[in-house]
């Protein structure tokens, strides 16, 4: 997602720098959306306050790959959500 899209829809974005570790180069982008008024089932999840996504792009000797992971959270700040995802 580009910055303009995130701004238009109120999506918080955090881009982490490129990390070189374990024989790979990895870049992570975290996204968090907290305007859940549209989600009819939100009351079924205790303390649900955001839906997030992590996009991990990796470059290894075997090639490139991108992985998308989604999560729900009670957090409303993308920085805190990113820390929680990394610690999980």
PDB file with one MODEL, atoms N, CA, C and O in Angstrom:
MODEL        1
ATOM      1  N   UNK A   1       0.842  -1.171   0.000  1.00  0.00           N
ATOM      2  CA  UNK A   1       0.000   0.000   0.000  1.00  0.00           C
ATOM      3  C   UNK A   1       0.887   1.234   0.000  1.00  0.00           C
ATOM      4  O   UNK A   1       1.888   1.303   0.713  1.00  0.00           O
ATOM      5  N   UNK A   2       0.507   2.180  -0.794  1.00  0.00           N
ATOM      6  CA  UNK A   2       1.304   3.395  -0.826  1.00  0.00           C
ATOM      7  C   UNK A   2       0.799   4.395   0.215  1.00  0.00           C
ATOM      8  O   UNK A   2      -0.273   4.221   0.795  1.00  0.00           O
ATOM      9  N   UNK A   3       1.580   5.426   0.436  1.00  0.00           N
ATOM     10  CA  UNK A   3       1.272   6.427   1.463  1.00  0.00           C
ATOM     11  C   UNK A   3      -0.062   7.121   1.205  1.00  0.00           C
ATOM     12  O   UNK A   3      -0.816   7.391   2.139  1.00  0.00           O
ATOM     13  N   UNK A   4      -0.348   7.407  -0.053  1.00  0.00           N
ATOM     14  CA  UNK A   4      -1.589   8.103  -0.402  1.00  0.00           C
ATOM     15  C   UNK A   4      -2.811   7.252  -0.038  1.00  0.00           C
ATOM     16  O   UNK A   4      -3.797   7.769   0.487  1.00  0.00           O
ATOM     17  N   UNK A   5      -2.741   5.956  -0.315  1.00  0.00           N
ATOM     18  CA  UNK A   5      -3.830   5.041   0.020  1.00  0.00           C
ATOM     19  C   UNK A   5      -4.031   4.997   1.537  1.00  0.00           C
ATOM     20  O   UNK A   5      -5.159   5.083   2.021  1.00  0.00           O
ATOM     21  N   UNK A   6      -2.941   4.865   2.276  1.00  0.00           N
ATOM     22  CA  UNK A   6      -3.020   4.812   3.733  1.00  0.00           C
ATOM     23  C   UNK A   6      -3.630   6.090   4.297  1.00  0.00           C
ATOM     24  O   UNK A   6      -4.468   6.046   5.197  1.00  0.00           O
ATOM     25  N   UNK A   7      -3.204   7.216   3.762  1.00  0.00           N
ATOM     26  CA  UNK A   7      -3.729   8.495   4.220  1.00  0.00           C
ATOM     27  C   UNK A   7      -5.219   8.620   3.910  1.00  0.00           C
ATOM     28  O   UNK A   7      -5.993   9.089   4.746  1.00  0.00           O
ATOM     29  N   UNK A   8      -5.615   8.208   2.728  1.00  0.00           N
ATOM     30  CA  UNK A   8      -7.011   8.315   2.306  1.00  0.00           C
ATOM     31  C   UNK A   8      -7.940   7.493   3.201  1.00  0.00           C
ATOM     32  O   UNK A   8      -9.056   7.924   3.489  1.00  0.00           O
ATOM     33  N   UNK A   9      -7.495   6.323   3.641  1.00  0.00           N
ATOM     34  CA  UNK A   9      -8.346   5.425   4.420  1.00  0.00           C
ATOM     35  C   UNK A   9      -8.000   5.389   5.903  1.00  0.00           C
ATOM     36  O   UNK A   9      -8.552   4.571   6.640  1.00  0.00           O
ATOM     37  N   UNK A  10      -7.100   6.254   6.357  1.00  0.00           N
ATOM     38  CA  UNK A  10      -6.779   6.333   7.772  1.00  0.00           C
ATOM     39  C   UNK A  10      -6.028   5.119   8.297  1.00  0.00           C
ATOM     40  O   UNK A  10      -6.225   4.703   9.439  1.00  0.00           O
ATOM     41  N   UNK A  11      -5.174   4.560   7.467  1.00  0.00           N
ATOM     42  CA  UNK A  11      -4.387   3.390   7.856  1.00  0.00           C
ATOM     43  C   UNK A  11      -3.019   3.866   8.333  1.00  0.00           C
ATOM     44  O   UNK A  11      -2.320   4.591   7.625  1.00  0.00           O
ATOM     45  N   UNK A  12      -2.649   3.453   9.533  1.00  0.00           N
ATOM     46  CA  UNK A  12      -1.324   3.785  10.049  1.00  0.00           C
ATOM     47  C   UNK A  12      -0.297   2.852   9.407  1.00  0.00           C
ATOM     48  O   UNK A  12      -0.564   1.664   9.224  1.00  0.00           O
ATOM     49  N   UNK A  13       0.866   3.385   9.068  1.00  0.00           N
ATOM     50  CA  UNK A  13       1.910   2.581   8.442  1.00  0.00           C
ATOM     51  C   UNK A  13       3.238   2.830   9.142  1.00  0.00           C
ATOM     52  O   UNK A  13       3.578   3.961   9.486  1.00  0.00           O
ATOM     53  N   UNK A  14       3.973   1.752   9.342  1.00  0.00           N
ATOM     54  CA  UNK A  14       5.323   1.831   9.886  1.00  0.00           C
ATOM     55  C   UNK A  14       6.220   0.979   9.012  1.00  0.00           C
ATOM     56  O   UNK A  14       5.997  -0.223   8.869  1.00  0.00           O
ATOM     57  N   UNK A  15       7.231   1.595   8.430  1.00  0.00           N
ATOM     58  CA  UNK A  15       8.205   0.860   7.622  1.00  0.00           C
ATOM     59  C   UNK A  15       9.462   0.683   8.449  1.00  0.00           C
ATOM     60  O   UNK A  15      10.061   1.650   8.918  1.00  0.00           O
ATOM     61  N   UNK A  16       9.848  -0.564   8.617  1.00  0.00           N
ATOM     62  CA  UNK A  16      11.080  -0.852   9.340  1.00  0.00           C
ATOM     63  C   UNK A  16      12.217  -0.919   8.341  1.00  0.00           C
ATOM     64  O   UNK A  16      12.034  -1.347   7.202  1.00  0.00           O
ATOM     65  N   UNK A  17      13.367  -0.499   8.768  1.00  0.00           N
ATOM     66  CA  UNK A  17      14.535  -0.509   7.903  1.00  0.00           C
ATOM     67  C   UNK A  17      14.894  -1.917   7.462  1.00  0.00           C
ATOM     68  O   UNK A  17      14.370  -2.904   7.979  1.00  0.00           O
ATOM     69  N   UNK A  18      15.766  -1.984   6.532  1.00  0.00           N
ATOM     70  CA  UNK A  18      16.218  -3.269   6.007  1.00  0.00           C
ATOM     71  C   UNK A  18      17.124  -3.923   7.039  1.00  0.00           C
ATOM     72  O   UNK A  18      18.052  -3.298   7.552  1.00  0.00           O
ATOM     73  N   UNK A  19      16.846  -5.190   7.337  1.00  0.00           N
ATOM     74  CA  UNK A  19      17.652  -5.948   8.288  1.00  0.00           C
ATOM     75  C   UNK A  19      18.426  -7.025   7.548  1.00  0.00           C
ATOM     76  O   UNK A  19      17.883  -7.709   6.680  1.00  0.00           O
ATOM     77  N   UNK A  20      19.668  -7.168   7.890  1.00  0.00           N
ATOM     78  CA  UNK A  20      20.493  -8.228   7.322  1.00  0.00           C
ATOM     79  C   UNK A  20      20.818  -9.191   8.453  1.00  0.00           C
ATOM     80  O   UNK A  20      21.508  -8.836   9.408  1.00  0.00           O
ATOM     81  N   UNK A  21      20.310 -10.424   8.333  1.00  0.00           N
ATOM     82  CA  UNK A  21      20.509 -11.398   9.399  1.00  0.00           C
ATOM     83  C   UNK A  21      20.220 -12.795   8.879  1.00  0.00           C
ATOM     84  O   UNK A  21      19.380 -12.970   7.996  1.00  0.00           O
ATOM     85  N   UNK A  22      20.903 -13.780   9.413  1.00  0.00           N
ATOM     86  CA  UNK A  22      20.673 -15.189   9.086  1.00  0.00           C
ATOM     87  C   UNK A  22      20.734 -15.461   7.576  1.00  0.00           C
ATOM     88  O   UNK A  22      19.974 -16.283   7.064  1.00  0.00           O
ATOM     89  N   UNK A  23      21.618 -14.785   6.878  1.00  0.00           N
ATOM     90  CA  UNK A  23      21.790 -15.030   5.455  1.00  0.00           C
ATOM     91  C   UNK A  23      20.696 -14.472   4.580  1.00  0.00           C
ATOM     92  O   UNK A  23      20.546 -14.901   3.436  1.00  0.00           O
ATOM     93  N   UNK A  24      19.925 -13.524   5.088  1.00  0.00           N
ATOM     94  CA  UNK A  24      18.851 -12.933   4.292  1.00  0.00           C
ATOM     95  C   UNK A  24      18.772 -11.442   4.556  1.00  0.00           C
ATOM     96  O   UNK A  24      19.253 -10.940   5.572  1.00  0.00           O
ATOM     97  N   UNK A  25      18.165 -10.765   3.633  1.00  0.00           N
ATOM     98  CA  UNK A  25      17.870  -9.335   3.779  1.00  0.00           C
ATOM     99  C   UNK A  25      16.352  -9.236   3.875  1.00  0.00           C
ATOM    100  O   UNK A  25      15.632  -9.760   3.025  1.00  0.00           O
ATOM    101  N   UNK A  26      15.874  -8.561   4.912  1.00  0.00           N
ATOM    102  CA  UNK A  26      14.432  -8.520   5.143  1.00  0.00           C
ATOM    103  C   UNK A  26      13.971  -7.096   5.434  1.00  0.00           C
ATOM    104  O   UNK A  26      14.647  -6.330   6.120  1.00  0.00           O
ATOM    105  N   UNK A  27      12.803  -6.765   4.893  1.00  0.00           N
ATOM    106  CA  UNK A  27      12.162  -5.474   5.126  1.00  0.00           C
ATOM    107  C   UNK A  27      10.731  -5.746   5.566  1.00  0.00           C
ATOM    108  O   UNK A  27      10.036  -6.565   4.966  1.00  0.00           O
ATOM    109  N   UNK A  28      10.296  -5.060   6.612  1.00  0.00           N
ATOM    110  CA  UNK A  28       8.929  -5.250   7.100  1.00  0.00           C
ATOM    111  C   UNK A  28       8.177  -3.928   7.081  1.00  0.00           C
ATOM    112  O   UNK A  28       8.709  -2.879   7.443  1.00  0.00           O
ATOM    113  N   UNK A  29       6.937  -4.009   6.651  1.00  0.00           N
ATOM    114  CA  UNK A  29       6.003  -2.882   6.713  1.00  0.00           C
ATOM    115  C   UNK A  29       4.813  -3.320   7.550  1.00  0.00           C
ATOM    116  O   UNK A  29       4.240  -4.387   7.325  1.00  0.00           O
ATOM    117  N   UNK A  30       4.449  -2.491   8.512  1.00  0.00           N
ATOM    118  CA  UNK A  30       3.317  -2.772   9.386  1.00  0.00           C
ATOM    119  C   UNK A  30       2.203  -1.790   9.074  1.00  0.00           C
ATOM    120  O   UNK A  30       2.450  -0.603   8.862  1.00  0.00           O
ATOM    121  N   UNK A  31       0.979  -2.289   9.048  1.00  0.00           N
ATOM    122  CA  UNK A  31      -0.195  -1.468   8.789  1.00  0.00           C
ATOM    123  C   UNK A  31      -1.214  -1.729   9.885  1.00  0.00           C
ATOM    124  O   UNK A  31      -1.372  -2.867  10.327  1.00  0.00           O
ATOM    125  N   UNK A  32      -1.909  -0.681  10.331  1.00  0.00           N
ATOM    126  CA  UNK A  32      -2.922  -0.833  11.370  1.00  0.00           C
ATOM    127  C   UNK A  32      -4.111   0.053  11.038  1.00  0.00           C
ATOM    128  O   UNK A  32      -3.968   1.248  10.778  1.00  0.00           O
ATOM    129  N   UNK A  33      -5.286  -0.562  11.054  1.00  0.00           N
ATOM    130  CA  UNK A  33      -6.535   0.143  10.771  1.00  0.00           C
ATOM    131  C   UNK A  33      -7.405   0.060  12.012  1.00  0.00           C
ATOM    132  O   UNK A  33      -7.712  -1.035  12.484  1.00  0.00           O
ATOM    133  N   UNK A  34      -7.806   1.208  12.546  1.00  0.00           N
ATOM    134  CA  UNK A  34      -8.538   1.223  13.809  1.00  0.00           C
ATOM    135  C   UNK A  34      -9.980   1.722  13.694  1.00  0.00           C
ATOM    136  O   UNK A  34     -10.698   1.727  14.693  1.00  0.00           O
ATOM    137  N   UNK A  35     -10.417   2.134  12.524  1.00  0.00           N
ATOM    138  CA  UNK A  35     -11.798   2.589  12.346  1.00  0.00           C
ATOM    139  C   UNK A  35     -12.664   1.368  12.014  1.00  0.00           C
ATOM    140  O   UNK A  35     -12.883   1.049  10.846  1.00  0.00           O
ATOM    141  N   UNK A  36     -13.147   0.702  13.048  1.00  0.00           N
ATOM    142  CA  UNK A  36     -13.867  -0.565  12.858  1.00  0.00           C
ATOM    143  C   UNK A  36     -15.383  -0.417  12.957  1.00  0.00           C
ATOM    144  O   UNK A  36     -16.082  -1.400  13.202  1.00  0.00           O
ATOM    145  N   UNK A  37     -15.892   0.783  12.773  1.00  0.00           N
ATOM    146  CA  UNK A  37     -17.337   1.011  12.853  1.00  0.00           C
ATOM    147  C   UNK A  37     -18.113   0.139  11.870  1.00  0.00           C
ATOM    148  O   UNK A  37     -19.247  -0.244  12.154  1.00  0.00           O
ATOM    149  N   UNK A  38     -17.536  -0.172  10.747  1.00  0.00           N
ATOM    150  CA  UNK A  38     -18.169  -0.952   9.686  1.00  0.00           C
ATOM    151  C   UNK A  38     -18.267  -2.442  10.025  1.00  0.00           C
ATOM    152  O   UNK A  38     -19.048  -3.160   9.401  1.00  0.00           O
ATOM    153  N   UNK A  39     -17.495  -2.914  10.996  1.00  0.00           N
ATOM    154  CA  UNK A  39     -17.403  -4.345  11.288  1.00  0.00           C
ATOM    155  C   UNK A  39     -18.508  -4.767  12.260  1.00  0.00           C
ATOM    156  O   UNK A  39     -18.417  -4.517  13.462  1.00  0.00           O
ATOM    157  N   UNK A  40     -19.537  -5.401  11.735  1.00  0.00           N
ATOM    158  CA  UNK A  40     -20.696  -5.778  12.540  1.00  0.00           C
ATOM    159  C   UNK A  40     -20.332  -6.732  13.677  1.00  0.00           C
ATOM    160  O   UNK A  40     -20.946  -6.679  14.742  1.00  0.00           O
ATOM    161  N   UNK A  41     -19.354  -7.593  13.471  1.00  0.00           N
ATOM    162  CA  UNK A  41     -19.002  -8.615  14.462  1.00  0.00           C
ATOM    163  C   UNK A  41     -17.998  -8.128  15.508  1.00  0.00           C
ATOM    164  O   UNK A  41     -17.545  -8.924  16.331  1.00  0.00           O
ATOM    165  N   UNK A  42     -17.646  -6.857  15.495  1.00  0.00           N
ATOM    166  CA  UNK A  42     -16.579  -6.367  16.375  1.00  0.00           C
ATOM    167  C   UNK A  42     -16.894  -6.575  17.855  1.00  0.00           C
ATOM    168  O   UNK A  42     -15.976  -6.768  18.652  1.00  0.00           O
ATOM    169  N   UNK A  43     -18.149  -6.541  18.231  1.00  0.00           N
ATOM    170  CA  UNK A  43     -18.501  -6.708  19.635  1.00  0.00           C
ATOM    171  C   UNK A  43     -18.307  -8.145  20.113  1.00  0.00           C
ATOM    172  O   UNK A  43     -18.333  -8.403  21.316  1.00  0.00           O
ATOM    173  N   UNK A  44     -18.115  -9.070  19.199  1.00  0.00           N
ATOM    174  CA  UNK A  44     -17.853 -10.462  19.556  1.00  0.00           C
ATOM    175  C   UNK A  44     -16.414 -10.706  19.978  1.00  0.00           C
ATOM    176  O   UNK A  44     -16.087 -11.790  20.460  1.00  0.00           O
ATOM    177  N   UNK A  45     -15.551  -9.716  19.804  1.00  0.00           N
ATOM    178  CA  UNK A  45     -14.138  -9.820  20.169  1.00  0.00           C
ATOM    179  C   UNK A  45     -13.869  -8.829  21.294  1.00  0.00           C
ATOM    180  O   UNK A  45     -13.944  -7.619  21.081  1.00  0.00           O
ATOM    181  N   UNK A  46     -13.562  -9.315  22.465  1.00  0.00           N
ATOM    182  CA  UNK A  46     -13.305  -8.456  23.604  1.00  0.00           C
ATOM    183  C   UNK A  46     -12.110  -7.545  23.317  1.00  0.00           C
ATOM    184  O   UNK A  46     -11.042  -8.016  22.927  1.00  0.00           O
ATOM    185  N   UNK A  47     -12.296  -6.249  23.512  1.00  0.00           N
ATOM    186  CA  UNK A  47     -11.248  -5.231  23.349  1.00  0.00           C
ATOM    187  C   UNK A  47     -10.686  -5.113  21.930  1.00  0.00           C
ATOM    188  O   UNK A  47      -9.577  -4.610  21.752  1.00  0.00           O
ATOM    189  N   UNK A  48     -11.423  -5.563  20.930  1.00  0.00           N
ATOM    190  CA  UNK A  48     -10.943  -5.411  19.555  1.00  0.00           C
ATOM    191  C   UNK A  48     -10.940  -3.934  19.187  1.00  0.00           C
ATOM    192  O   UNK A  48     -11.971  -3.264  19.240  1.00  0.00           O
ATOM    193  N   UNK A  49      -9.753  -3.433  18.809  1.00  0.00           N
ATOM    194  CA  UNK A  49      -9.625  -2.022  18.456  1.00  0.00           C
ATOM    195  C   UNK A  49      -8.898  -1.806  17.141  1.00  0.00           C
ATOM    196  O   UNK A  49      -8.844  -0.682  16.642  1.00  0.00           O
ATOM    197  N   UNK A  50      -8.330  -2.879  16.565  1.00  0.00           N
ATOM    198  CA  UNK A  50      -7.625  -2.696  15.315  1.00  0.00           C
ATOM    199  C   UNK A  50      -7.415  -3.990  14.552  1.00  0.00           C
ATOM    200  O   UNK A  50      -7.385  -5.077  15.130  1.00  0.00           O
ATOM    201  N   UNK A  51      -7.272  -3.852  13.253  1.00  0.00           N
ATOM    202  CA  UNK A  51      -6.922  -4.954  12.360  1.00  0.00           C
ATOM    203  C   UNK A  51      -5.626  -4.548  11.679  1.00  0.00           C
ATOM    204  O   UNK A  51      -5.500  -3.439  11.159  1.00  0.00           O
ATOM    205  N   UNK A  52      -4.670  -5.456  11.690  1.00  0.00           N
ATOM    206  CA  UNK A  52      -3.364  -5.109  11.155  1.00  0.00           C
ATOM    207  C   UNK A  52      -2.838  -6.102  10.147  1.00  0.00           C
ATOM    208  O   UNK A  52      -3.374  -7.198   9.980  1.00  0.00           O
ATOM    209  N   UNK A  53      -1.775  -5.695   9.480  1.00  0.00           N
ATOM    210  CA  UNK A  53      -1.102  -6.536   8.502  1.00  0.00           C
ATOM    211  C   UNK A  53       0.395  -6.254   8.564  1.00  0.00           C
ATOM    212  O   UNK A  53       0.825  -5.119   8.773  1.00  0.00           O
ATOM    213  N   UNK A  54       1.171  -7.307   8.379  1.00  0.00           N
ATOM    214  CA  UNK A  54       2.621  -7.180   8.255  1.00  0.00           C
ATOM    215  C   UNK A  54       2.997  -7.710   6.882  1.00  0.00           C
ATOM    216  O   UNK A  54       2.617  -8.820   6.510  1.00  0.00           O
ATOM    217  N   UNK A  55       3.742  -6.917   6.138  1.00  0.00           N
ATOM    218  CA  UNK A  55       4.275  -7.383   4.854  1.00  0.00           C
ATOM    219  C   UNK A  55       5.780  -7.548   5.025  1.00  0.00           C
ATOM    220  O   UNK A  55       6.502  -6.577   5.252  1.00  0.00           O
ATOM    221  N   UNK A  56       6.244  -8.797   4.912  1.00  0.00           N
ATOM    222  CA  UNK A  56       7.665  -9.101   5.034  1.00  0.00           C
ATOM    223  C   UNK A  56       8.210  -9.466   3.663  1.00  0.00           C
ATOM    224  O   UNK A  56       7.735 -10.407   3.027  1.00  0.00           O
ATOM    225  N   UNK A  57       9.201  -8.724   3.216  1.00  0.00           N
ATOM    226  CA  UNK A  57       9.861  -9.010   1.941  1.00  0.00           C
ATOM    227  C   UNK A  57      11.260  -9.509   2.253  1.00  0.00           C
ATOM    228  O   UNK A  57      12.022  -8.851   2.961  1.00  0.00           O
ATOM    229  N   UNK A  58      11.596 -10.684   1.717  1.00  0.00           N
ATOM    230  CA  UNK A  58      12.894 -11.298   2.003  1.00  0.00           C
ATOM    231  C   UNK A  58      13.655 -11.561   0.716  1.00  0.00           C
ATOM    232  O   UNK A  58      13.088 -11.918  -0.316  1.00  0.00           O
ATOM    233  N   UNK A  59      14.954 -11.372   0.821  1.00  0.00           N
ATOM    234  CA  UNK A  59      15.853 -11.703  -0.273  1.00  0.00           C
ATOM    235  C   UNK A  59      16.903 -12.655   0.288  1.00  0.00           C
ATOM    236  O   UNK A  59      17.650 -12.309   1.203  1.00  0.00           O
ATOM    237  N   UNK A  60      16.944 -13.862  -0.278  1.00  0.00           N
ATOM    238  CA  UNK A  60      17.930 -14.857   0.133  1.00  0.00           C
ATOM    239  C   UNK A  60      18.687 -15.321  -1.099  1.00  0.00           C
ATOM    240  O   UNK A  60      18.424 -14.862  -2.210  1.00  0.00           O
ATOM    241  N   UNK A  61      19.620 -16.224  -0.896  1.00  0.00           N
ATOM    242  CA  UNK A  61      20.368 -16.758  -2.035  1.00  0.00           C
ATOM    243  C   UNK A  61      19.461 -17.542  -2.981  1.00  0.00           C
ATOM    244  O   UNK A  61      19.801 -17.750  -4.146  1.00  0.00           O
ATOM    245  N   UNK A  62      18.291 -17.980  -2.469  1.00  0.00           N
ATOM    246  CA  UNK A  62      17.349 -18.744  -3.274  1.00  0.00           C
ATOM    247  C   UNK A  62      16.338 -17.872  -4.014  1.00  0.00           C
ATOM    248  O   UNK A  62      15.569 -18.374  -4.833  1.00  0.00           O
ATOM    249  N   UNK A  63      16.334 -16.568  -3.730  1.00  0.00           N
ATOM    250  CA  UNK A  63      15.409 -15.677  -4.430  1.00  0.00           C
ATOM    251  C   UNK A  63      14.668 -14.755  -3.490  1.00  0.00           C
ATOM    252  O   UNK A  63      15.023 -14.605  -2.321  1.00  0.00           O
ATOM    253  N   UNK A  64      13.630 -14.142  -4.027  1.00  0.00           N
ATOM    254  CA  UNK A  64      12.814 -13.192  -3.276  1.00  0.00           C
ATOM    255  C   UNK A  64      11.494 -13.816  -2.883  1.00  0.00           C
ATOM    256  O   UNK A  64      10.968 -14.678  -3.588  1.00  0.00           O
ATOM    257  N   UNK A  65      10.953 -13.372  -1.741  1.00  0.00           N
ATOM    258  CA  UNK A  65       9.625 -13.805  -1.329  1.00  0.00           C
ATOM    259  C   UNK A  65       8.962 -12.692  -0.532  1.00  0.00           C
ATOM    260  O   UNK A  65       9.630 -11.875   0.101  1.00  0.00           O
ATOM    261  N   UNK A  66       7.658 -12.676  -0.575  1.00  0.00           N
ATOM    262  CA  UNK A  66       6.871 -11.721   0.199  1.00  0.00           C
ATOM    263  C   UNK A  66       5.799 -12.499   0.931  1.00  0.00           C
ATOM    264  O   UNK A  66       5.142 -13.371   0.362  1.00  0.00           O
ATOM    265  N   UNK A  67       5.633 -12.169   2.203  1.00  0.00           N
ATOM    266  CA  UNK A  67       4.639 -12.839   3.039  1.00  0.00           C
ATOM    267  C   UNK A  67       3.756 -11.775   3.677  1.00  0.00           C
ATOM    268  O   UNK A  67       4.246 -10.755   4.161  1.00  0.00           O
ATOM    269  N   UNK A  68       2.450 -12.022   3.672  1.00  0.00           N
ATOM    270  CA  UNK A  68       1.491 -11.145   4.332  1.00  0.00           C
ATOM    271  C   UNK A  68       0.909 -11.894   5.518  1.00  0.00           C
ATOM    272  O   UNK A  68       0.458 -13.032   5.388  1.00  0.00           O
ATOM    273  N   UNK A  69       0.924 -11.242   6.679  1.00  0.00           N
ATOM    274  CA  UNK A  69       0.324 -11.828   7.877  1.00  0.00           C
ATOM    275  C   UNK A  69      -0.659 -10.806   8.442  1.00  0.00           C
ATOM    276  O   UNK A  69      -0.376  -9.609   8.470  1.00  0.00           O
ATOM    277  N   UNK A  70      -1.797 -11.285   8.882  1.00  0.00           N
ATOM    278  CA  UNK A  70      -2.843 -10.420   9.403  1.00  0.00           C
ATOM    279  C   UNK A  70      -3.039 -10.705  10.886  1.00  0.00           C
ATOM    280  O   UNK A  70      -2.785 -11.812  11.359  1.00  0.00           O
ATOM    281  N   UNK A  71      -3.496  -9.686  11.611  1.00  0.00           N
ATOM    282  CA  UNK A  71      -3.737  -9.868  13.036  1.00  0.00           C
ATOM    283  C   UNK A  71      -4.832  -8.916  13.510  1.00  0.00           C
ATOM    284  O   UNK A  71      -5.113  -7.897  12.879  1.00  0.00           O
ATOM    285  N   UNK A  72      -5.439  -9.278  14.639  1.00  0.00           N
ATOM    286  CA  UNK A  72      -6.374  -8.382  15.316  1.00  0.00           C
ATOM    287  C   UNK A  72      -5.703  -7.973  16.625  1.00  0.00           C
ATOM    288  O   UNK A  72      -4.864  -8.699  17.158  1.00  0.00           O
ATOM    289  N   UNK A  73      -6.078  -6.815  17.128  1.00  0.00           N
ATOM    290  CA  UNK A  73      -5.386  -6.303  18.308  1.00  0.00           C
ATOM    291  C   UNK A  73      -6.265  -5.355  19.112  1.00  0.00           C
ATOM    292  O   UNK A  73      -7.238  -4.795  18.607  1.00  0.00           O
ATOM    293  N   UNK A  74      -5.895  -5.193  20.369  1.00  0.00           N
ATOM    294  CA  UNK A  74      -6.522  -4.175  21.214  1.00  0.00           C
ATOM    295  C   UNK A  74      -5.714  -2.881  21.169  1.00  0.00           C
ATOM    296  O   UNK A  74      -6.125  -1.875  21.747  1.00  0.00           O
ATOM    297  N   UNK A  75      -4.589  -2.899  20.499  1.00  0.00           N
ATOM    298  CA  UNK A  75      -3.720  -1.726  20.402  1.00  0.00           C
ATOM    299  C   UNK A  75      -4.197  -0.778  19.310  1.00  0.00           C
ATOM    300  O   UNK A  75      -4.800  -1.201  18.324  1.00  0.00           O
ATOM    301  N   UNK A  76      -3.921   0.502  19.496  1.00  0.00           N
ATOM    302  CA  UNK A  76      -4.357   1.505  18.519  1.00  0.00           C
ATOM    303  C   UNK A  76      -3.194   2.290  17.924  1.00  0.00           C
ATOM    304  O   UNK A  76      -3.408   3.239  17.169  1.00  0.00           O
ATOM    305  N   UNK A  77      -1.980   1.906  18.254  1.00  0.00           N
ATOM    306  CA  UNK A  77      -0.791   2.584  17.745  1.00  0.00           C
ATOM    307  C   UNK A  77       0.056   1.581  16.960  1.00  0.00           C
ATOM    308  O   UNK A  77       0.400   0.519  17.480  1.00  0.00           O
ATOM    309  N   UNK A  78       0.386   1.907  15.733  1.00  0.00           N
ATOM    310  CA  UNK A  78       1.114   0.985  14.867  1.00  0.00           C
ATOM    311  C   UNK A  78       2.497   0.638  15.429  1.00  0.00           C
ATOM    312  O   UNK A  78       2.981  -0.475  15.221  1.00  0.00           O
ATOM    313  N   UNK A  79       3.136   1.571  16.134  1.00  0.00           N
ATOM    314  CA  UNK A  79       4.443   1.286  16.723  1.00  0.00           C
ATOM    315  C   UNK A  79       4.349   0.206  17.793  1.00  0.00           C
ATOM    316  O   UNK A  79       5.162  -0.718  17.823  1.00  0.00           O
ATOM    317  N   UNK A  80       3.361   0.322  18.666  1.00  0.00           N
ATOM    318  CA  UNK A  80       3.164  -0.682  19.713  1.00  0.00           C
ATOM    319  C   UNK A  80       2.732  -2.019  19.120  1.00  0.00           C
ATOM    320  O   UNK A  80       3.162  -3.076  19.581  1.00  0.00           O
ATOM    321  N   UNK A  81       1.883  -1.970  18.101  1.00  0.00           N
ATOM    322  CA  UNK A  81       1.444  -3.204  17.450  1.00  0.00           C
ATOM    323  C   UNK A  81       2.620  -3.920  16.794  1.00  0.00           C
ATOM    324  O   UNK A  81       2.722  -5.144  16.865  1.00  0.00           O
ATOM    325  N   UNK A  82       3.507  -3.162  16.160  1.00  0.00           N
ATOM    326  CA  UNK A  82       4.690  -3.757  15.522  1.00  0.00           C
ATOM    327  C   UNK A  82       5.570  -4.449  16.561  1.00  0.00           C
ATOM    328  O   UNK A  82       6.057  -5.555  16.329  1.00  0.00           O
ATOM    329  N   UNK A  83       5.769  -3.802  17.696  1.00  0.00           N
ATOM    330  CA  UNK A  83       6.573  -4.410  18.770  1.00  0.00           C
ATOM    331  C   UNK A  83       5.923  -5.690  19.266  1.00  0.00           C
ATOM    332  O   UNK A  83       6.610  -6.683  19.507  1.00  0.00           O
ATOM    333  N   UNK A  84       4.610  -5.676  19.421  1.00  0.00           N
ATOM    334  CA  UNK A  84       3.891  -6.853  19.902  1.00  0.00           C
ATOM    335  C   UNK A  84       3.998  -8.011  18.902  1.00  0.00           C
ATOM    336  O   UNK A  84       4.194  -9.160  19.298  1.00  0.00           O
ATOM    337  N   UNK A  85       3.871  -7.708  17.628  1.00  0.00           N
ATOM    338  CA  UNK A  85       3.979  -8.739  16.598  1.00  0.00           C
ATOM    339  C   UNK A  85       5.372  -9.338  16.588  1.00  0.00           C
ATOM    340  O   UNK A  85       5.517 -10.556  16.490  1.00  0.00           O
ATOM    341  N   UNK A  86       6.391  -8.515  16.686  1.00  0.00           N
ATOM    342  CA  UNK A  86       7.770  -8.998  16.677  1.00  0.00           C
ATOM    343  C   UNK A  86       8.067  -9.853  17.915  1.00  0.00           C
ATOM    344  O   UNK A  86       8.858 -10.793  17.848  1.00  0.00           O
ATOM    345  N   UNK A  87       7.430  -9.521  19.042  1.00  0.00           N
ATOM    346  CA  UNK A  87       7.677 -10.256  20.284  1.00  0.00           C
ATOM    347  C   UNK A  87       6.873 -11.552  20.367  1.00  0.00           C
ATOM    348  O   UNK A  87       7.177 -12.421  21.183  1.00  0.00           O
ATOM    349  N   UNK A  88       5.856 -11.680  19.528  1.00  0.00           N
ATOM    350  CA  UNK A  88       4.962 -12.839  19.610  1.00  0.00           C
ATOM    351  C   UNK A  88       5.659 -14.119  19.187  1.00  0.00           C
ATOM    352  O   UNK A  88       5.048 -15.187  19.198  1.00  0.00           O
TER     353      UNK A  88
ENDMDL
END
